[in-house]
Amino acid sequence: MLGKAEGVLRDYVYDYPDDVNGIRLLGEVGLALGALRDAETLLARAVALAPDYAAARFAYANALYRRHRYTESLAELDQLLTGDPGNPAWLTLKAANLVDLNEHTRALPVLETVIKQHPHYRQAWLSYGHAQRALGTTEDAIKAYERCLELDTGVGEAYWSLANLKTYRFSEQQLAAMEALLKRKDCDFRDYYHALFALGKAREDAGDYQKAMAAYLKGNQVRGRQVPWDMAGFERDSQEIMNFFDEAFFATRSHWGDPDPSPIFVVGLPRSGSTLVEQILASHSQVEGTAELADIIAIARDLSGKCRRTDVSRYPRGLKDLDRETVAALGERYIAGTRVQRLTDAPFFVDKMPNNFSHVGLIHLILPNAKIIDARRHPLDCCFSAFKQLFAAGQGFSYGLQRIGHYYRWYCETMAHWDRVLPGRVHRIHHEQLLDDLEGEVRRLLDYCDLPFEQQCLQFHETERRVRTASSEQVRQPINRAGQGRWEPFSQWLDPLRDALGPALDTYPFN
């Protein structure tokens, strides 16, 4: 339905390019479909045409938030709030921005005010739960999510938020309520796919693997239609990156970029153990953990020169035309842009955006002294875990067994390319080896980062810090094998994944 609506609205806006209602609606549909860049462009135009149109400005603030441009989103929201300081939707989005800026002490009072004044406002309760989860106050997060279940709308997302804690166990009454929700003809679309992923997790925890797999498959099918993925396009883009970044390119640009050594990039796939690696590093006295930062992806997107999805990208080929000063400025832009995420004076920080594996060449060019760590996990464990995960935004490659297997295979091929053209540049950690020899792997990791060994890195689960990924509860526990082999009870349904993985499965852990 959203796809049909987009087509109708796009034709309408083409015929009536100054109709701000049409532009806003098309932008909001773009947000729902995950076309964030297009949505931002449309909504910025709506605001430019009608600066006092509050609905358009709020949608624009939401687009900026979804694109990780938090300070810009806050500026739009503050402008809105001068006219209506008690608006619950605006305040809740403001708090969400503050959470993603690690400003939890500012965000929680805002949410508490909204909840007090609007006790039935579901999104405030959800955001409050998310903030408490990031802080590690899990019981308070559970109370907030369970409060959402008592409200009339949006219960699907609340069910999934509970399931996504990974440690929560649903009651039989809750399971029955989820099943009943999914059978309702008036079930909201967002409720529907959130509840499917939650039900899959609940059935898996109960050992009913057939029903769990049925829920996971349906959830991925539904969500995958909303978040499409171009496998051929990703393969083409990956090959172009590998063709462009060769030994000759780097040989003529040695020691370009910003020499700042502070960033430590952790790349790989979601659900690969990267949050564990980040937590270990963030337990060191000289390292600050931040989040999955979108700054490198934003730089690559700007270098592409694309204004519309259909435009031809100039990334990475446009890099060959940049001089030393421009390349250094890109590195400086990254350092300046990520400073807002820094809360301590630690000399190093972790950027855990997994998708940055495609941009190792760009990182090496603009930040030659940054560290790059590839967190890798057994392909069946990693891919099936991602298949079961409902992501907050993007990650369209995960919604299908063939999609995720194909993505993992090309990730391995891309990383093998970086190993060939930049030998020794990337430090690889296999999750299973970390489980087998924690101290040995941690010592090798710290040696690569030029950091002295510190005992607290082995007690990473005792480190108090904000964690905003799906592994937040898991990294607050001692090292364990609870997540290993979780695909095995589902083996009979995973042939499409095996076929898509191909040699990436056969050669692990040597790839």
C-alpha positions as CSV (number, residue, x, y, z in Angstrom):
1,M,0.0,0.0,0.0
2,L,2.8,2.4,0.8
3,G,4.4,1.8,-2.5
4,K,1.2,2.6,-4.3
5,A,0.7,5.7,-2.2
6,E,4.3,6.8,-3.1
7,G,3.5,6.5,-6.8
8,V,0.3,8.5,-6.6
9,L,1.9,11.2,-4.5
10,R,5.0,11.4,-6.7
11,D,2.9,12.0,-9.8
12,Y,0.8,14.6,-7.8
13,V,3.9,16.5,-6.6
14,Y,5.3,16.5,-10.1
15,D,2.1,18.2,-11.4
16,Y,1.8,20.5,-8.3
17,P,5.4,21.1,-7.2
18,D,4.5,23.9,-4.7
19,D,1.7,22.0,-2.8
20,V,3.2,21.7,0.6
21,N,0.7,19.1,1.8
22,G,1.5,16.8,-1.1
23,I,5.2,17.3,-0.5
24,R,4.9,16.6,3.2
25,L,2.8,13.4,2.6
26,L,5.3,12.2,0.0
27,G,8.2,12.8,2.4
28,E,6.4,11.0,5.2
29,V,5.8,8.0,2.9
30,G,9.5,8.1,2.1
31,L,10.3,7.9,5.8
32,A,8.0,4.9,6.2
33,L,9.7,3.2,3.3
34,G,13.2,4.0,4.5
35,A,14.0,6.3,1.6
36,L,15.5,8.8,4.1
37,R,17.6,10.9,1.8
38,D,14.6,11.5,-0.5
39,A,12.4,12.2,2.4
40,E,14.7,14.7,3.9
41,T,15.0,16.6,0.6
42,L,11.2,16.7,0.2
43,L,10.5,17.8,3.8
44,A,13.2,20.5,3.7
45,R,11.4,21.9,0.6
46,A,8.1,21.8,2.4
47,V,9.6,23.8,5.3
48,A,11.2,26.2,2.9
49,L,7.9,26.8,1.2
50,A,5.9,27.1,4.4
51,P,8.1,27.9,7.5
52,D,5.1,28.0,9.8
53,Y,3.8,24.6,8.8
54,A,4.4,22.8,12.0
55,A,3.5,19.3,10.7
56,A,6.1,19.6,7.9
57,R,8.8,20.9,10.3
58,F,8.1,18.1,12.7
59,A,8.4,15.5,9.8
60,Y,11.6,17.2,8.7
61,A,13.0,17.0,12.3
62,N,12.1,13.3,12.3
63,A,13.9,12.8,8.9
64,L,17.0,14.4,10.4
65,Y,16.8,12.2,13.5
66,R,16.4,9.1,11.3
67,R,19.6,10.2,9.4
68,H,21.5,10.5,12.7
69,R,21.8,14.3,12.3
70,Y,20.7,14.9,15.9
71,T,21.8,18.5,16.5
72,E,20.1,19.7,13.4
73,S,16.9,17.8,14.4
74,L,17.1,19.4,17.8
75,A,17.3,22.9,16.3
76,E,14.1,22.2,14.3
77,L,12.3,20.9,17.4
78,D,13.4,23.8,19.6
79,Q,11.9,26.1,17.0
80,L,8.7,24.2,17.2
81,L,8.6,24.1,20.9
82,T,8.8,27.8,21.3
83,G,5.2,27.9,20.0
84,D,3.9,24.9,21.8
85,P,6.3,23.9,24.6
86,G,4.1,21.0,25.9
87,N,3.6,19.2,22.7
88,P,4.2,15.5,23.6
89,A,5.2,14.3,20.1
90,W,7.8,17.1,19.8
91,L,9.1,16.6,23.3
92,T,9.4,12.8,22.8
93,L,11.4,13.2,19.6
94,K,13.6,15.8,21.3
95,A,14.3,13.2,24.1
96,A,15.1,10.5,21.5
97,N,17.7,12.8,19.9
98,L,19.2,13.5,23.3
99,V,19.4,9.7,24.0
100,D,21.3,9.2,20.8
101,L,23.6,12.0,21.8
102,N,24.3,10.2,25.1
103,E,22.5,13.1,26.9
104,H,20.4,10.7,29.0
105,T,20.4,13.0,32.0
106,R,18.7,15.6,29.9
107,A,16.4,13.2,28.0
108,L,14.9,11.3,31.0
109,P,13.3,14.4,32.7
110,V,11.8,15.4,29.3
111,L,10.2,11.9,29.0
112,E,9.1,11.9,32.6
113,T,7.3,15.2,32.1
114,V,5.5,13.9,29.0
115,I,4.5,10.7,30.8
116,K,3.2,12.6,33.8
117,Q,1.2,15.0,31.6
118,H,0.2,12.4,29.0
119,P,0.1,9.0,30.7
120,H,-1.5,7.3,27.7
121,Y,1.1,8.5,25.2
122,R,2.6,5.3,24.0
123,Q,5.7,6.7,22.2
124,A,6.9,8.4,25.3
125,W,6.7,5.2,27.3
126,L,8.6,3.4,24.5
127,S,11.3,6.0,24.4
128,Y,11.5,6.0,28.2
129,G,12.1,2.2,28.1
130,H,14.7,2.5,25.4
131,A,16.6,5.1,27.5
132,Q,16.5,3.0,30.6
133,R,17.7,0.0,28.6
134,A,20.7,1.9,27.3
135,L,21.5,2.9,30.8
136,G,21.4,-0.7,32.0
137,T,18.4,-0.2,34.3
138,T,16.6,-3.1,32.8
139,E,13.8,-3.4,35.4
140,D,12.7,0.1,34.7
141,A,12.8,-0.6,31.0
142,I,10.6,-3.6,31.4
143,K,8.1,-1.6,33.5
144,A,7.9,1.0,30.7
145,Y,7.4,-1.5,28.0
146,E,4.8,-3.4,30.0
147,R,3.0,-0.2,30.5
148,C,2.7,0.1,26.7
149,L,0.9,-3.2,26.6
150,E,-1.8,-1.7,28.7
151,L,-2.5,1.0,26.1
152,D,-4.8,0.7,23.2
153,T,-2.3,1.1,20.3
154,G,1.3,0.3,19.4
155,V,1.5,-2.9,21.5
156,G,3.4,-4.7,18.7
157,E,6.5,-2.5,19.2
158,A,6.2,-3.0,23.0
159,Y,6.2,-6.8,22.6
160,W,9.2,-6.6,20.4
161,S,11.0,-4.2,22.8
162,L,10.6,-6.8,25.5
163,A,11.7,-9.7,23.2
164,N,14.7,-7.6,22.1
165,L,16.0,-7.5,25.6
166,K,17.0,-11.2,24.9
167,T,16.5,-12.1,28.6
168,Y,12.7,-11.4,28.9
169,R,10.4,-14.4,29.0
170,F,6.7,-14.0,28.0
171,S,3.8,-15.5,30.0
172,E,1.3,-17.7,28.3
173,Q,-1.2,-14.9,28.7
174,Q,1.1,-12.6,26.7
175,L,1.6,-15.2,24.1
176,A,-2.1,-15.6,23.6
177,A,-2.5,-11.9,23.4
178,M,0.2,-11.7,20.6
179,E,-1.5,-14.5,18.7
180,A,-4.9,-12.7,19.0
181,L,-3.4,-9.4,17.9
182,L,-2.0,-11.1,14.7
183,K,-5.4,-12.5,13.9
184,R,-7.2,-9.2,14.1
185,K,-8.2,-7.8,10.7
186,D,-7.7,-4.2,12.0
187,C,-4.2,-4.9,13.3
188,D,-1.9,-2.0,12.5
189,F,0.8,-2.8,10.0
190,R,3.6,-1.8,12.4
191,D,2.0,-3.8,15.2
192,Y,1.8,-6.8,12.9
193,Y,5.4,-7.2,11.9
194,H,6.7,-6.2,15.4
195,A,4.5,-8.8,17.0
196,L,5.7,-11.5,14.5
197,F,9.3,-11.0,15.4
198,A,8.4,-11.0,19.1
199,L,6.3,-14.1,18.8
200,G,9.2,-15.8,17.0
201,K,11.5,-15.1,19.9
202,A,8.9,-16.2,22.4
203,R,8.3,-19.5,20.6
204,E,12.1,-20.1,20.2
205,D,12.6,-19.6,23.9
206,A,9.8,-22.1,24.5
207,G,11.5,-24.7,22.3
208,D,8.7,-24.6,19.6
209,Y,11.1,-24.1,16.7
210,Q,8.7,-24.8,13.9
211,K,6.3,-22.1,15.1
212,A,9.2,-19.8,15.8
213,M,10.5,-20.3,12.3
214,A,7.1,-19.7,10.8
215,A,6.8,-16.4,12.7
216,Y,10.4,-15.3,11.7
217,L,9.8,-16.1,8.1
218,K,6.5,-14.2,8.0
219,G,8.0,-11.3,9.9
220,N,10.9,-11.1,7.4
221,Q,8.5,-11.4,4.5
222,V,6.3,-8.5,5.7
223,R,9.2,-6.3,6.7
224,G,11.2,-7.1,3.6
225,R,8.4,-5.8,1.4
226,Q,8.6,-2.5,3.2
227,V,12.4,-2.4,3.3
228,P,13.5,-3.7,-0.2
229,W,17.1,-4.7,-0.9
230,D,18.8,-4.7,-4.2
231,M,21.2,-7.7,-4.0
232,A,22.5,-7.1,-7.6
233,G,23.1,-3.5,-6.8
234,F,25.0,-4.2,-3.6
235,E,27.2,-6.8,-5.5
236,R,27.8,-4.2,-8.2
237,D,28.7,-1.5,-5.8
238,S,31.0,-3.8,-3.8
239,Q,32.8,-4.9,-7.0
240,E,33.2,-1.2,-8.0
241,I,34.8,-0.4,-4.6
242,M,37.2,-3.3,-4.9
243,N,38.1,-2.4,-8.5
244,F,38.8,1.2,-7.5
245,F,40.8,0.9,-4.3
246,D,43.9,-0.9,-5.5
247,E,47.5,-0.9,-4.4
248,A,48.4,1.9,-6.9
249,F,45.7,4.2,-5.5
250,F,47.1,3.9,-2.0
251,A,50.7,4.0,-3.1
252,T,50.3,7.5,-4.5
253,R,48.4,8.8,-1.5
254,S,50.5,7.5,1.4
255,H,50.0,9.4,4.7
256,W,47.3,11.6,3.3
257,G,44.3,12.6,5.4
258,D,44.0,13.7,9.0
259,P,46.7,12.1,11.2
260,D,44.4,12.0,14.3
261,P,44.8,8.5,15.8
262,S,41.7,8.7,18.1
263,P,39.1,6.7,16.1
264,I,38.9,2.9,16.5
265,F,36.5,1.5,14.0
266,V,34.8,-1.9,14.6
267,V,33.2,-3.2,11.4
268,G,31.5,-6.4,10.3
269,L,27.9,-7.5,10.3
270,P,25.2,-6.9,12.9
271,R,25.1,-9.7,15.4
272,S,28.7,-10.6,14.8
273,G,30.0,-9.9,18.3
274,S,31.0,-6.4,17.5
275,T,29.3,-5.0,20.6
276,L,31.3,-7.4,22.8
277,V,34.5,-6.1,21.1
278,E,33.4,-2.5,21.7
279,Q,32.6,-3.2,25.4
280,I,36.0,-4.8,25.9
281,L,37.7,-1.7,24.4
282,A,35.4,0.7,26.2
283,S,36.5,-1.0,29.5
284,H,40.0,0.4,28.9
285,S,40.9,3.6,30.7
286,Q,42.0,5.3,27.5
287,V,39.0,4.3,25.3
288,E,35.5,5.7,25.1
289,G,32.6,3.7,23.6
290,T,30.2,5.8,21.6
291,A,27.7,4.2,19.2
292,E,27.1,3.1,15.6
293,L,28.1,6.5,14.1
294,A,26.8,7.3,10.6
295,D,29.5,9.9,9.8
296,I,31.6,7.8,7.4
297,I,28.5,6.7,5.6
298,A,27.4,10.3,5.4
299,I,30.8,11.3,3.9
300,A,30.6,8.5,1.3
301,R,27.0,9.6,0.5
302,D,28.1,13.2,0.0
303,L,31.0,12.1,-2.2
304,S,28.5,10.1,-4.4
305,G,26.9,13.4,-5.5
306,K,23.5,11.7,-5.6
307,C,20.4,13.8,-5.1
308,R,18.0,11.0,-6.1
309,R,18.1,7.3,-5.8
310,T,18.2,7.0,-9.6
311,D,21.3,9.2,-9.9
312,V,24.6,7.6,-10.9
313,S,27.0,7.7,-7.9
314,R,30.5,9.3,-8.1
315,Y,31.7,7.3,-5.1
316,P,34.3,6.0,-5.0
317,R,35.7,7.1,-8.4
318,G,35.4,10.8,-7.5
319,L,38.1,10.3,-4.9
320,K,40.8,10.2,-7.6
321,D,40.3,13.9,-8.3
322,L,40.7,15.0,-4.7
323,D,44.0,16.6,-3.6
324,R,45.8,16.1,-0.3
325,E,44.2,19.1,1.4
326,T,40.7,18.0,0.5
327,V,41.3,14.5,1.7
328,A,42.6,15.9,5.0
329,A,39.5,18.1,5.3
330,L,37.3,14.9,5.0
331,G,39.2,13.4,7.9
332,E,38.9,16.6,9.9
333,R,35.1,16.6,9.1
334,Y,34.8,13.1,10.6
335,I,36.7,14.1,13.8
336,A,34.6,17.3,14.2
337,G,31.3,15.6,13.5
338,T,31.8,12.8,16.0
339,R,32.9,15.1,18.8
340,V,29.3,15.6,19.8
341,Q,29.3,11.9,20.8
342,R,32.3,12.2,23.1
343,L,31.5,12.5,26.8
344,T,34.9,11.9,28.3
345,D,38.5,13.1,27.8
346,A,39.7,9.6,26.8
347,P,42.2,9.9,23.9
348,F,40.5,7.2,21.8
349,F,36.9,6.3,20.9
350,V,35.1,3.4,19.3
351,D,32.9,3.9,16.2
352,K,30.9,0.6,15.9
353,M,29.0,1.2,12.7
354,P,29.2,-2.4,11.2
355,N,28.4,-1.3,7.6
356,N,31.7,0.7,7.5
357,F,33.4,-2.5,6.2
358,S,32.6,-1.3,2.7
359,H,34.4,1.9,3.4
360,V,37.7,0.7,4.8
361,G,39.5,2.2,1.9
362,L,37.9,5.6,2.5
363,I,38.7,5.4,6.2
364,H,42.4,4.5,5.5
365,L,42.6,7.4,3.1
366,I,41.1,10.2,5.3
367,L,42.2,8.8,8.7
368,P,45.5,6.9,8.1
369,N,46.2,6.4,11.8
370,A,42.8,5.1,12.8
371,K,42.5,1.5,13.9
372,I,40.1,-0.8,12.1
373,I,38.9,-4.1,13.7
374,D,36.8,-6.7,11.8
375,A,34.5,-8.6,14.2
376,R,33.6,-11.9,12.6
377,R,31.3,-14.7,13.7
378,H,30.4,-18.1,12.3
379,P,28.2,-17.3,9.2
380,L,25.2,-19.4,10.3
381,D,25.2,-18.0,13.8
382,C,25.7,-14.4,12.5
383,C,23.3,-14.5,9.6
384,F,20.5,-16.4,11.4
385,S,20.8,-14.0,14.4
386,A,20.5,-11.0,12.1
387,F,17.5,-12.7,10.3
388,K,15.7,-12.9,13.6
389,Q,16.5,-9.3,14.5
390,L,14.0,-6.5,13.7
391,F,16.2,-3.4,13.2
392,A,15.1,0.1,14.1
393,A,15.9,1.4,10.6
394,G,17.6,0.3,7.4
395,Q,19.5,-3.0,7.2
396,G,17.3,-4.2,4.4
397,F,19.8,-7.0,3.6
398,S,18.8,-8.9,6.8
399,Y,15.1,-9.5,5.8
400,G,15.5,-12.8,4.0
401,L,17.8,-15.8,4.2
402,Q,19.1,-15.4,0.7
403,R,19.6,-11.6,1.3
404,I,21.7,-12.0,4.4
405,G,23.7,-14.9,3.1
406,H,24.5,-13.0,-0.1
407,Y,25.5,-10.0,2.0
408,Y,27.7,-12.0,4.3
409,R,29.5,-13.6,1.3
410,W,30.2,-10.2,-0.3
411,Y,31.3,-8.8,3.1
412,C,33.9,-11.6,3.2
413,E,35.1,-10.9,-0.3
414,T,35.4,-7.2,0.4
415,M,37.4,-7.7,3.6
416,A,39.7,-10.2,1.7
417,H,40.3,-7.4,-0.8
418,W,41.3,-5.0,2.0
419,D,43.7,-7.6,3.3
420,R,45.3,-7.8,-0.1
421,V,45.7,-4.1,-0.9
422,L,46.3,-3.0,2.7
423,P,48.0,-5.9,4.4
424,G,48.0,-5.8,8.1
425,R,45.8,-2.7,8.2
426,V,42.7,-4.5,9.6
427,H,42.8,-6.6,12.8
428,R,40.4,-9.5,12.7
429,I,38.7,-11.1,15.7
430,H,36.8,-14.3,15.3
431,H,34.1,-14.5,17.9
432,E,34.6,-18.2,18.6
433,Q,38.3,-17.6,19.3
434,L,37.4,-14.8,21.7
435,L,35.2,-17.3,23.6
436,D,38.0,-19.9,23.6
437,D,40.8,-17.6,24.7
438,L,39.5,-14.3,26.1
439,E,42.7,-13.0,27.6
440,G,44.9,-14.0,24.7
441,E,42.5,-12.3,22.1
442,V,42.1,-9.2,24.3
443,R,45.9,-8.9,24.6
444,R,46.3,-9.2,20.8
445,L,43.5,-6.6,20.3
446,L,45.1,-4.1,22.7
447,D,48.5,-4.6,21.1
448,Y,47.1,-3.8,17.7
449,C,45.5,-0.6,19.2
450,D,48.9,0.3,20.8
451,L,47.2,0.2,24.2
452,P,48.7,-1.4,27.4
453,F,46.9,-4.4,28.8
454,E,44.4,-3.6,31.6
455,Q,42.7,-6.2,33.7
456,Q,39.3,-4.5,33.6
457,C,39.1,-5.4,29.9
458,L,38.5,-9.0,30.9
459,Q,35.8,-7.8,33.3
460,F,34.0,-5.9,30.6
461,H,30.6,-6.9,31.9
462,E,31.2,-4.8,35.0
463,T,31.8,-1.7,33.0
464,E,29.0,0.8,33.4
465,R,28.3,2.6,30.1
466,R,25.4,3.2,27.8
467,V,24.8,0.6,25.2
468,R,22.2,1.2,22.5
469,T,22.4,-2.0,20.4
470,A,20.5,-5.3,20.4
471,S,23.3,-6.8,22.5
472,S,23.0,-4.4,25.4
473,E,22.0,-7.0,27.9
474,Q,24.3,-9.7,26.6
475,V,27.5,-7.6,27.1
476,R,26.5,-6.9,30.7
477,Q,27.0,-10.6,31.4
478,P,30.3,-12.5,31.7
479,I,31.7,-14.3,28.6
480,N,29.5,-17.2,27.7
481,R,28.4,-19.4,24.8
482,A,24.7,-18.8,25.0
483,G,24.5,-17.5,21.5
484,Q,26.6,-20.1,19.9
485,G,24.9,-22.7,17.7
486,R,21.4,-21.1,18.1
487,W,20.8,-21.8,14.4
488,E,21.1,-25.6,14.9
489,P,17.5,-26.3,15.9
490,F,16.4,-24.5,12.7
491,S,18.9,-26.3,10.5
492,Q,16.2,-28.0,8.3
493,W,14.9,-24.6,7.1
494,L,18.3,-22.9,6.4
495,D,19.2,-24.4,3.0
496,P,18.5,-21.0,1.3
497,L,21.0,-19.4,3.6
498,R,23.6,-22.1,3.1
499,D,23.3,-21.8,-0.7
500,A,23.6,-18.0,-0.6
501,L,26.7,-18.2,1.7
502,G,28.5,-20.6,-0.6
503,P,32.3,-20.5,0.0
504,A,31.9,-18.1,2.9
505,L,30.5,-21.0,4.9
506,D,32.9,-23.6,3.7
507,T,36.1,-21.7,4.5
508,Y,35.2,-20.2,7.9
509,P,37.1,-19.3,10.1
510,F,39.9,-18.8,7.5
511,N,38.0,-16.2,5.4
